[in-house]
């Protein structure tokens, strides 16, 4: 189910989605720590008892928000790639797409820090619904990594890196942009003025792309 942030009005028969919308808003405002089932129920104007008919507890609600946030992150990457101009040379086109995917990843983290943190929240979170709320069950599909892997497949098909290094290159690219995003959000790079921050981002992305050529 795709919840849409901003659903503050409860319509009869769609309480589960209304709770998800409220929880997504909470995560947007303050990260995964803010996602509490009782607060989501309060925001949509129902009792906690009614909310517990749809979710076992905070862990289940948080897992749903986490999946939503991961989809939103991948959507940001795909939008950035769609805006990137193509190139006649397949190798150059593939490199540009990889850089654009990375750019969309970092842009999402900077624009939606609460949702970004929710997308990678720990399996166990303390919360008001109890001393510990645990995200049980399978992890949501991480489409962001799939997008990196597909971009690297395209690079391999264009003859840029050798095909056998592609799995390691995918993990390395993901690690690089994820670490960069965290440094910009919570580390010393958060103090950089916008022009220097943009220069750091573009330099890092150029290094990610060039690193795929290493065999």
N, C-alpha and C positions, 0 to 999 in steps of 0.2 A: 504494500500500500504506500502511495506517495503522499505524505502529509505536506501541507502548504503552510508555511509560517504566517502568522497573523490571524489564525482562526480563533478569534476571541468570542464569537457568538456560537452558542450551542443550538443545533437543530436536532429535533427529536429523531432518533433512529440512526444518528451518526456520532454518538458520544465517543466511541473509540478514536475516531479521526480528530474530533475536537480536542481530546486530551493530548493526542500526539502533537497537534498544532500548538497547544499551550506549552507543552514540554520543549518543543523546538524553539519557541520564543524564549523560554527560560534559559536554554543553552546558549542561544544567541546573545542574551544579555550578560550572562555570567559564567559560561562554560558548563561542563558536566556536573559540577558541584551543586549548581542551582536546580538541577532536574530532580524534583521531589513530587511524588504522586499526589500528595495532599494539596500542594500548592497548585499543581495543574488542575485539580478538581475545583479548587477555589476560583481559579481564573475563568473557568467555563461555567461557574455557578451551580455546581452539583455537589452532593455530599461525598466524602471520602468513600463511604460504603458503595455508592454507585460506581465510583471509579474502580474500586477493587473487583467489580464484576467483570471488568475488561482487562485488567492487568493484575498479576499475582503480587506485584510489589514494585519498588523502585528499580530493581535490577532489570526487570522485563521492559519497563518504560525506557530506561536508559539505553538498553540494547537497541530498541526501536529508533531512538533519537540518533544513536551512533550510526546506524545503517543509513538514515536520512542524510546525516552530515557527510558520510563517505560518498553517497551519490552526488550530493551538491558539489563536493570537491572535484569529482570526475567531470561533472557538467562544466565547471569552470575551466578545466583543462581543455575540454573539447571545444568550448566556445573560443578560447584563445587560439587553438590550432586552426579553427575555421576562418579566423580573421587573417591568418598568415598567408601572404602571397605565395603562390607556387613558383616553380622554377622548371626550365626545360630539362635541366640535368637532374636525373632521378636521385642521385646521391645528395645534391644540394637541397632538393625538395625534402628529402627525408630528414636531413640535418635541421632544416628550418622547422619542420613539424615537431621534432624532438625538443628543440629549444622553446617553441611556443607552448608545448605541453608543460614544460618546466615553469615557464613564465606564468601560465594559468594556475599552476599549483601554488606558487609563492603569492600570487595576487589574491587567491582565495584566503590564504592564511592571514594576510594583512587586512583584508576587508572584513573577514568574518572570524576573528580570533576565538570567540566562544564556540562556534560550530567546529572550527578546526581542531580545537582541543577535544571536543566531544567525539570527533571522528576517530581519535586515537586514545580514548580514555582507557584507563586501567580496568581490568576485569572486576576489581573490587573497589567500591567507592563508599565512603562513609556518608550517611545522610540522615535526614530527620525521620525517615520511616523506620529507622532501626540503627543499631550500631554499625552494621555493614550491609550494603546492598550489593549483591553479586550478579554480574552479567553472565548468566549460564547459557548454555546452548552454543551452536556453531557461530563463529564469527561471520559478520556480513561479508559479502564478496567485496574484495578490494579492487574496484575497477580501475583505480588510479594506476596500480602496478600493471594491470593488463594493458592499459594504454601505453605505458613505457615499453612493455615487452613488444607490442605490435609495432611501435615506432622503430625499435631496434631491429625487428625482423625486416622492416622495409630498408633500413640501412644495410643489413646483411645482404638482402636481395640486390641492392645497388652496388655491392662489392666494396663497401667502405670498411666495416670490420669483418674479421673471419666469423663464420657462423657459430663456431664452437665457443666463442667468448661471450656470446649474447646473453646467456643467463646471468653471469656475473656482472656484466655491464648494466643490466636492468636493475639489479639490486644496488649497484653503486650509484646509478643515476638517482634512484629513489632516495637513497640515504643522503646524497648530497643536497637535494632540494629540500628534503625534510629538515635536515640539520640547519640549512640556511634559513628556513622559515622560522625555526625556533629561536635562532640567534637574533633575528629581526624582531621577533615578538617579545621575547623574554630575556635575551642576553644583552651584552654591551652594544650590539649593533642597533638596538632599538633607539638609541640616542642620535643616530645619524640623521642629518638633514636630508630631505627628499632627494636632492640631486646626487649626493654621495651614496645614498642607499640604492638609487637606481643604477648607479655605476657599479656598485658591488654586485647587485643582482645580475646585470648583464655580463660582467666578467666571470662570475661563477657559472652562469649558464654556458658561456663559451667554453669554459674548461670542461664542463660535463660533456658537451658535444665532442670536443676534441679527444676526450678520454675514451670515447667509444672506438677510436681508431687504434688504440693500443692493443697489440696481439701478444 
